[in-house]
């Protein structure tokens, strides 16, 4: 990754980390569960 891309991602609030595909899968599962709860509690609906 170029230094410019790293700076762009960092300035956008993204954390650049490394890891295995299995770890990434676990992070995604955790994030999906977290945001599903937020959407449910806030009763957020998709607009047509």
MARPALO-471161 format. One record per residue: x, y, z of N, C-alpha, C in turn; residue in three letters; residue number from 0. Coordinates in steps of 0.001 Angstrom, whole numbers, plus 500000, padded with zeros to 6 digits. Example, Ala and Ser with C-alpha at 12.3 -4.5 7.8 and 13.67 -1.06 7.14 Angstrom:
BEGIN
<r n_X="513190" n_Y="494310" n_Z="507800" ca_X="512300" ca_Y="495500" ca_Z="507800" c_X="513200" c_Y="496700" c_Z="507800" res="ALA" n="0"/>
<r n_X="512850" n_Y="497750" n_Z="507080" ca_X="513670" ca_Y="498940" ca_Z="507140" c_X="512900" c_Y="500030" c_Z="507870" res="SER" n="1"/>
This chain:
BEGIN
<r n_X="500854" n_Y="498835" n_Z="500000" ca_X="500000" ca_Y="500000" ca_Z="500000" c_X="500903" c_Y="501232" c_Z="500000" res="UNK" n="0"/>
<r n_X="500539" n_Y="502210" n_Z="499192" ca_X="501351" ca_Y="503411" ca_Z="499084" c_X="501170" c_Y="504287" c_Z="500323" res="UNK" n="1"/>
<r n_X="502164" n_Y="505117" n_Z="500629" ca_X="502032" ca_Y="506039" ca_Z="501757" c_X="500821" c_Y="506967" c_Z="501608" res="UNK" n="2"/>
<r n_X="500531" n_Y="507385" n_Z="500381" ca_X="499364" ca_Y="508259" ca_Z="500157" c_X="498073" c_Y="507550" c_Z="500517" res="UNK" n="3"/>
<r n_X="497967" n_Y="506279" n_Z="500153" ca_X="496753" ca_Y="505514" ca_Z="500460" c_X="496631" c_Y="505312" c_Z="501965" res="UNK" n="4"/>
<r n_X="497739" n_Y="505018" n_Z="502630" ca_X="497716" ca_Y="504870" ca_Z="504092" c_X="497237" c_Y="506157" c_Z="504753" res="UNK" n="5"/>
<r n_X="497748" n_Y="507290" n_Z="504285" ca_X="497348" ca_Y="508586" ca_Z="504852" c_X="495871" c_Y="508849" c_Z="504607" res="UNK" n="6"/>
<r n_X="495392" n_Y="508560" n_Z="503406" ca_X="493983" ca_Y="508755" ca_Z="503085" c_X="493094" c_Y="507909" c_Z="503986" res="UNK" n="7"/>
<r n_X="493461" n_Y="506664" n_Z="504164" ca_X="492662" ca_Y="505772" ca_Z="505005" c_X="492700" c_Y="506223" c_Z="506458" res="UNK" n="8"/>
<r n_X="493867" n_Y="506587" n_Z="506960" ca_X="493997" ca_Y="507047" ca_Z="508340" c_X="493202" c_Y="508328" c_Z="508570" res="UNK" n="9"/>
<r n_X="493266" n_Y="509244" n_Z="507631" ca_X="492547" ca_Y="510509" ca_Z="507789" c_X="491037" c_Y="510322" c_Z="507665" res="UNK" n="10"/>
<r n_X="490624" n_Y="509175" n_Z="507118" ca_X="489198" ca_Y="508855" ca_Z="507013" c_X="488701" c_Y="508084" c_Z="508232" res="UNK" n="11"/>
<r n_X="489591" n_Y="507869" n_Z="509211" ca_X="489199" ca_Y="507175" ca_Z="510426" c_X="489321" c_Y="505667" c_Z="510353" res="UNK" n="12"/>
<r n_X="490015" n_Y="505171" n_Z="509345" ca_X="490180" ca_Y="503726" ca_Z="509198" c_X="491478" c_Y="503279" c_Z="509847" res="UNK" n="13"/>
<r n_X="491430" n_Y="502147" n_Z="510538" ca_X="492624" ca_Y="501561" ca_Z="511131" c_X="493134" c_Y="500467" c_Z="510215" res="UNK" n="14"/>
<r n_X="494380" n_Y="500569" n_Z="509820" ca_X="494987" ca_Y="499582" ca_Z="508947" c_X="495611" c_Y="498507" c_Z="509830" res="UNK" n="15"/>
<r n_X="495139" n_Y="497295" n_Z="509681" ca_X="495658" ca_Y="496178" ca_Z="510474" c_X="495894" c_Y="494983" c_Z="509562" res="UNK" n="16"/>
<r n_X="496680" n_Y="494066" n_Z="510031" ca_X="496926" ca_Y="492839" ca_Z="509294" c_X="496344" c_Y="491672" c_Z="510063" res="UNK" n="17"/>
<r n_X="496253" n_Y="490555" n_Z="509423" ca_X="495756" ca_Y="489371" ca_Z="510096" c_X="495418" c_Y="488286" c_Z="509106" res="UNK" n="18"/>
<r n_X="494914" n_Y="487213" n_Z="509641" ca_X="494558" ca_Y="486063" ca_Z="508807" c_X="493137" c_Y="486216" c_Z="508269" res="UNK" n="19"/>
<r n_X="492805" n_Y="485493" n_Z="507235" ca_X="491424" ca_Y="485490" ca_Z="506753" c_X="490440" c_Y="485045" c_Z="507840" res="UNK" n="20"/>
<r n_X="490840" n_Y="484091" n_Z="508666" ca_X="489959" ca_Y="483630" ca_Z="509743" c_X="489690" c_Y="484741" c_Z="510751" res="UNK" n="21"/>
<r n_X="490714" n_Y="485513" n_Z="511074" ca_X="490518" ca_Y="486632" ca_Z="512009" c_X="489596" c_Y="487685" c_Z="511390" res="UNK" n="22"/>
<r n_X="489805" n_Y="487974" n_Z="510116" ca_X="488952" ca_Y="488949" ca_Z="509428" c_X="487498" c_Y="488487" c_Z="509436" res="UNK" n="23"/>
<r n_X="487277" n_Y="487196" n_Z="509221" ca_X="485924" ca_Y="486635" ca_Z="509247" c_X="485290" c_Y="486847" c_Z="510623" res="UNK" n="24"/>
<r n_X="486049" n_Y="486635" n_Z="511683" ca_X="485527" ca_Y="486829" ca_Z="513040" c_X="485213" c_Y="488290" c_Z="513315" res="UNK" n="25"/>
<r n_X="486055" n_Y="489181" n_Z="512829" ca_X="485800" ca_Y="490619" ca_Z="512994" c_X="484505" c_Y="490995" c_Z="512278" res="UNK" n="26"/>
<r n_X="484327" n_Y="490496" n_Z="511056" ca_X="483107" ca_Y="490794" ca_Z="510309" c_X="481869" c_Y="490246" c_Z="511019" res="UNK" n="27"/>
<r n_X="481947" n_Y="489011" n_Z="511508" ca_X="480809" ca_Y="488426" ca_Z="512225" c_X="480449" c_Y="489266" c_Z="513438" res="UNK" n="28"/>
<r n_X="481463" n_Y="489717" n_Z="514169" ca_X="481237" ca_Y="490543" ca_Z="515358" c_X="480615" c_Y="491887" c_Z="514986" res="UNK" n="29"/>
<r n_X="481154" n_Y="492529" n_Z="513943" ca_X="480619" ca_Y="493822" ca_Z="513507" c_X="479182" c_Y="493698" c_Z="513012" res="UNK" n="30"/>
<r n_X="478893" n_Y="492652" n_Z="512262" ca_X="477528" ca_Y="492453" ca_Z="511757" c_X="476555" c_Y="492279" c_Z="512917" res="UNK" n="31"/>
<r n_X="476930" n_Y="491476" n_Z="513910" ca_X="476057" ca_Y="491274" ca_Z="515067" c_X="475827" c_Y="492584" c_Z="515805" res="UNK" n="32"/>
<r n_X="476879" n_Y="493372" n_Z="515966" ca_X="476765" ca_Y="494656" ca_Z="516671" c_X="475805" c_Y="495594" c_Z="515938" res="UNK" n="33"/>
<r n_X="476003" n_Y="495732" n_Z="514630" ca_X="475182" ca_Y="496673" ca_Z="513874" c_X="473755" c_Y="496163" c_Z="513657" res="UNK" n="34"/>
<r n_X="473555" n_Y="494850" n_Z="513621" ca_X="472190" ca_Y="494324" ca_Z="513551" c_X="471412" c_Y="494749" c_Z="514791" res="UNK" n="35"/>
<r n_X="472065" n_Y="494695" n_Z="515948" ca_X="471413" ca_Y="495104" ca_Z="517184" c_X="471078" c_Y="496590" c_Z="517152" res="UNK" n="36"/>
<r n_X="472007" n_Y="497414" n_Z="516687" ca_X="471765" ca_Y="498860" ca_Z="516597" c_X="470580" c_Y="499136" c_Z="515689" res="UNK" n="37"/>
<r n_X="470549" n_Y="498499" n_Z="514523" ca_X="469462" ca_Y="498707" ca_Z="513571" c_X="468133" c_Y="498264" c_Z="514170" res="UNK" n="38"/>
<r n_X="468131" n_Y="497138" n_Z="514866" ca_X="466912" ca_Y="496621" ca_Z="515473" c_X="466392" c_Y="497540" c_Z="516585" res="UNK" n="39"/>
<r n_X="467273" n_Y="497921" n_Z="517493" ca_X="466875" ca_Y="498765" ca_Z="518628" c_X="466399" c_Y="500139" c_Z="518148" res="UNK" n="40"/>
<r n_X="467056" n_Y="500678" n_Z="517126" ca_X="466684" ca_Y="501991" ca_Z="516599" c_X="465537" c_Y="501915" c_Z="515601" res="UNK" n="41"/>
<r n_X="465077" n_Y="500699" n_Z="515317" ca_X="463985" ca_Y="500475" ca_Z="514363" c_X="464267" c_Y="501138" c_Z="513010" res="UNK" n="42"/>
<r n_X="465467" n_Y="500948" n_Z="512526" ca_X="465878" ca_Y="501527" ca_Z="511254" c_X="465344" c_Y="500669" c_Z="510114" res="UNK" n="43"/>
<r n_X="464748" n_Y="501298" n_Z="509148" ca_X="464179" ca_Y="500605" ca_Z="507979" c_X="464829" c_Y="501109" c_Z="506702" res="UNK" n="44"/>
<r n_X="464881" n_Y="500260" n_Z="505700" ca_X="465407" ca_Y="500645" ca_Z="504396" c_X="464355" c_Y="501449" c_Z="503665" res="UNK" n="45"/>
<r n_X="464754" n_Y="502595" n_Z="503149" ca_X="463831" ca_Y="503432" ca_Z="502373" c_X="463699" c_Y="502876" c_Z="500959" res="UNK" n="46"/>
<r n_X="462514" n_Y="502965" n_Z="500396" ca_X="462293" ca_Y="502503" ca_Z="499025" c_X="462558" c_Y="503590" c_Z="498045" res="UNK" n="47"/>
